[in-house]
């Protein structure tokens, strides 16, 4: 599977723009900082998903779905 398969289809989406950015001009330090920022974003997203799943489970339990 190509990485393009994971990118949003809208051209103005920031994730799509990030995936098209040329990494060649960046130094190792800049690349490491970028990677740390992306890893922090992944943690934030996982926490949001966990919260949403727990919220949904609580709502389902409340309404006995």
N, C-alpha and C positions, 0 to 999 in steps of 0.2 A: 504494500500500500504506500502510495506517495504522500509526502507531507502536505501537498496541496489539497489532499482529501480532507484534512483536518481544519483547513483555513476557512473562515467565513467567505461566502460568495460575493458579498458586497465589496466593491472596490474601495469605499471610504471607511471600511472597518479598520480600527487601529491594529487589531491582531493581524489582519491581512497585510497591512503596511509594514508591521514589524517583521513578518516573515519574508518580505521582499527586500528588506534593507541589506545593503552590501556590508558584510562584516570585515572585509579586507582592510579598510583604513583604521580599524580599531586596534588598540594595543592590547596586550595580554591583560593588563590591569583593567582596562575598560571592558573587555570581554568577561572577566571574572566578576566585575561589578554588575554587569548586565545579567549574568547568570544568577547571581545572588538575588537580584531584584525579581527575576522571573520565578526563582524558587520560593521567595516570600509570597509572591502572587499565587502560586500553586497552593501554598499552605492556607492562604486566605480563602481561596475558592473551595478547598476541601472542607474548611470549617463552615462555610456558607451552605454547602451541600449537606453536611452533617446536621446542621441546625434545621434546614428545610425538611430533611427526612424525619427528624425527631418531631418537628412541629406537625407534620402530616400524620405520623403515627399517633400522636396525642389526639389530634382531631378525629382520626378514625376510631380510636378507642372511646372517645367521648360520644360519638354518634353511632357506635357499634356497627361499623361497616363490615 
